[in-house]
Amino acid sequence: MVRKTKEEALETRTRILETAEQIFSEQGVSHTSLQDIAAAANVTRGAIYWHFKNKTDLLDAMLQRVKMPIEDALERSCDPNSPDPLGQLCRSAVDALQMVSEGDSAQRVCEILLFKCEYVAETADLRRHHIESRKIALARYEEGFRRAIELGQLPSHADARTAAIGLHSIMHGLFMDWMLDPDEFDLTKVGTQVIEDFLDGLRQRPPRV
């Protein structure tokens, strides 16, 4: 009986989180109440408060379930000892694009963070989470570019930090443009071409005068 109760509690928590993703995506964070989520999930507000302290806590739990695609792809595919750091960076970026274009949950979470969430006092923790995720991605990109320079894949005058910011900005822009109108272009196909062109440009860039 105890095991069944624990399983039921976990099922309820999962249903609340999945419903919150959907409602936040449809209505935005500021226009969604816990009562809205409770009604859509077919649970009471008390059930939500049993699992989450408030809406911010629910948001944080939702983000913990689905890591940001860039961060997740880097975690899974980046080997600090790889003999091909530039190729590895390219593959991790393409993996992130695929995760968003093919995964409903990852897509919704990105959409919520980019378009459906005001960074105000109520969502300060969410903003901190977004900033921390960005810092992690930039640090890993920078390390990859630094190793690419050391191994001669990029010219010695290349700047790893600038390249990292450039790649992250391209990824961010691709996500935003595609989510505004997913029918406009194939995120993975076009995104891969854009990323490869960016990396080719870094390889061929002459020193600054």
C-alpha positions as CSV (number, residue, x, y, z in Angstrom):
1,M,0.0,0.0,0.0
2,V,2.8,2.4,0.9
3,R,4.6,1.7,-2.4
4,K,1.4,2.2,-4.3
5,T,0.9,5.6,-2.5
6,K,4.4,6.7,-3.4
7,E,3.9,5.7,-7.1
8,E,0.6,7.6,-7.2
9,A,2.3,10.6,-5.7
10,L,5.0,10.5,-8.3
11,E,2.4,10.1,-11.1
12,T,0.5,13.1,-9.8
13,R,3.7,15.2,-9.6
14,T,4.7,14.2,-13.1
15,R,1.2,15.0,-14.4
16,I,1.3,18.5,-12.7
17,L,4.7,19.2,-14.3
18,E,3.7,18.1,-17.8
19,T,0.5,20.1,-17.5
20,A,2.4,23.2,-16.3
21,E,4.7,23.0,-19.4
22,Q,1.6,22.9,-21.6
23,I,-0.3,25.8,-19.8
24,F,2.8,28.0,-19.4
25,S,3.5,27.5,-23.2
26,E,-0.1,28.4,-24.1
27,Q,-0.8,31.3,-21.7
28,G,2.6,32.5,-20.5
29,V,4.0,32.3,-17.0
30,S,2.5,35.6,-15.6
31,H,-1.0,34.8,-16.9
32,T,-1.0,31.3,-15.5
33,S,-2.2,30.6,-11.9
34,L,-1.7,27.4,-9.9
35,Q,-5.5,27.0,-10.1
36,D,-5.3,27.0,-13.9
37,I,-2.7,24.2,-13.7
38,A,-4.7,22.3,-11.1
39,A,-7.9,22.4,-13.2
40,A,-6.0,21.3,-16.4
41,A,-4.2,18.5,-14.5
42,N,-7.5,17.4,-12.8
43,V,-6.0,17.8,-9.3
44,T,-6.7,20.1,-6.4
45,R,-4.6,23.2,-5.5
46,G,-3.8,21.3,-2.3
47,A,-2.2,18.5,-4.4
48,I,0.0,21.1,-6.1
49,Y,1.0,22.6,-2.8
50,W,1.8,19.1,-1.5
51,H,4.5,18.9,-4.2
52,F,5.5,22.5,-4.8
53,K,5.8,25.6,-2.4
54,N,4.6,28.0,-5.1
55,K,4.6,28.7,-8.8
56,T,8.3,29.6,-8.8
57,D,9.1,26.3,-7.2
58,L,7.0,24.5,-9.8
59,L,8.8,26.4,-12.6
60,D,12.2,25.4,-11.1
61,A,11.1,21.7,-11.0
62,M,9.9,21.9,-14.6
63,L,13.4,23.2,-15.7
64,Q,15.2,20.5,-13.7
65,R,13.2,17.8,-15.6
66,V,14.3,19.2,-19.0
67,K,17.8,20.7,-19.2
68,M,18.3,23.5,-21.7
69,P,19.2,21.8,-25.0
70,I,22.6,23.4,-25.5
71,E,23.7,22.5,-21.9
72,D,22.4,18.9,-22.3
73,A,24.0,18.3,-25.7
74,L,27.4,19.7,-24.4
75,E,27.2,17.4,-21.4
76,R,26.6,14.3,-23.4
77,S,29.0,14.9,-26.3
78,C,31.9,17.0,-25.1
79,D,35.1,15.0,-24.4
80,P,37.9,17.2,-23.0
81,N,40.4,14.7,-24.6
82,S,38.9,14.6,-28.0
83,P,41.4,15.0,-30.9
84,D,38.7,16.9,-32.8
85,P,37.3,19.6,-30.5
86,L,36.0,21.7,-33.4
87,G,34.1,18.8,-34.9
88,Q,32.8,18.0,-31.4
89,L,31.5,21.5,-30.9
90,C,29.7,21.3,-34.2
91,R,28.1,18.0,-33.4
92,S,27.0,19.2,-29.9
93,A,25.4,22.3,-31.5
94,V,23.6,20.2,-34.1
95,D,22.4,17.8,-31.4
96,A,20.9,20.7,-29.5
97,L,19.0,21.8,-32.6
98,Q,17.7,18.3,-33.1
99,M,16.6,18.1,-29.5
100,V,14.5,21.2,-29.9
101,S,13.1,20.4,-33.3
102,E,12.2,16.8,-32.4
103,G,11.4,17.0,-28.7
104,D,8.1,18.5,-27.6
105,S,9.2,19.0,-24.0
106,A,12.5,20.6,-24.8
107,Q,10.8,22.8,-27.4
108,R,8.1,24.0,-24.9
109,V,10.7,24.8,-22.2
110,C,12.8,26.8,-24.6
111,E,9.7,28.6,-25.8
112,I,8.6,29.4,-22.2
113,L,12.1,30.8,-21.4
114,L,12.4,32.8,-24.6
115,F,8.9,34.1,-25.2
116,K,6.5,33.3,-22.4
117,C,8.3,34.4,-19.2
118,E,8.8,37.9,-17.9
119,Y,11.8,38.3,-15.8
120,V,10.3,40.1,-12.8
121,A,10.6,39.6,-9.0
122,E,8.3,36.5,-9.1
123,T,10.6,34.7,-11.6
124,A,14.0,35.9,-10.3
125,D,15.0,32.3,-9.7
126,L,14.1,31.4,-13.3
127,R,16.3,34.2,-14.6
128,R,19.2,33.0,-12.5
129,H,18.7,29.5,-13.8
130,H,18.8,30.8,-17.4
131,I,21.9,32.9,-16.7
132,E,23.6,29.9,-15.1
133,S,22.8,27.7,-18.0
134,R,24.2,30.2,-20.4
135,K,27.4,30.5,-18.4
136,I,27.9,26.8,-18.4
137,A,27.4,26.6,-22.1
138,L,29.8,29.5,-22.8
139,A,32.5,28.0,-20.6
140,R,32.3,24.7,-22.4
141,Y,32.3,26.3,-25.8
142,E,35.2,28.5,-24.8
143,E,37.2,25.4,-23.6
144,G,36.4,23.6,-26.9
145,F,37.6,26.6,-29.0
146,R,40.7,27.0,-26.8
147,R,41.7,23.4,-27.4
148,A,40.9,23.8,-31.2
149,I,43.4,26.6,-31.2
150,E,46.0,24.6,-29.3
151,L,45.6,21.7,-31.7
152,G,45.9,23.9,-34.8
153,Q,42.3,23.5,-35.9
154,L,41.9,27.3,-35.6
155,P,44.6,30.0,-36.2
156,S,46.6,31.0,-33.2
157,H,45.2,34.6,-33.3
158,A,41.6,33.3,-32.8
159,D,39.9,34.4,-29.6
160,A,38.2,31.5,-27.8
161,R,35.9,33.6,-25.7
162,T,34.7,35.7,-28.7
163,A,34.1,32.5,-30.7
164,A,32.2,31.0,-27.8
165,I,29.9,34.0,-27.5
166,G,29.5,34.0,-31.3
167,L,28.4,30.3,-31.4
168,H,26.1,30.7,-28.5
169,S,24.5,33.8,-30.0
170,I,23.9,31.9,-33.3
171,M,22.2,29.1,-31.5
172,H,20.1,31.4,-29.5
173,G,19.0,33.3,-32.6
174,L,18.3,30.1,-34.5
175,F,16.0,28.9,-31.7
176,M,14.2,32.2,-31.5
177,D,13.7,32.6,-35.3
178,W,12.5,29.0,-35.7
179,M,10.1,29.1,-32.8
180,L,8.4,32.2,-34.2
181,D,7.6,30.4,-37.4
182,P,8.6,26.7,-37.4
183,D,7.4,26.3,-41.0
184,E,9.9,28.9,-42.3
185,F,12.9,26.6,-42.3
186,D,14.2,23.3,-41.1
187,L,15.9,24.0,-37.9
188,T,18.4,21.1,-38.0
189,K,19.3,21.4,-41.7
190,V,19.6,25.1,-42.0
191,G,21.1,25.5,-38.5
192,T,23.8,23.0,-39.4
193,Q,24.7,25.0,-42.5
194,V,24.9,28.2,-40.5
195,I,27.1,26.6,-37.8
196,E,29.4,25.1,-40.3
197,D,29.7,28.4,-42.2
198,F,30.5,30.1,-38.9
199,L,33.3,27.6,-38.0
200,D,34.7,27.8,-41.5
201,G,34.9,31.6,-41.1
202,L,36.9,31.2,-37.9
203,R,39.3,28.9,-39.7
204,Q,39.9,31.4,-42.5
205,R,39.8,34.6,-40.6
206,P,43.0,36.7,-41.0
207,P,44.6,38.4,-38.0
208,R,43.2,41.7,-36.9
209,V,45.3,44.7,-38.1
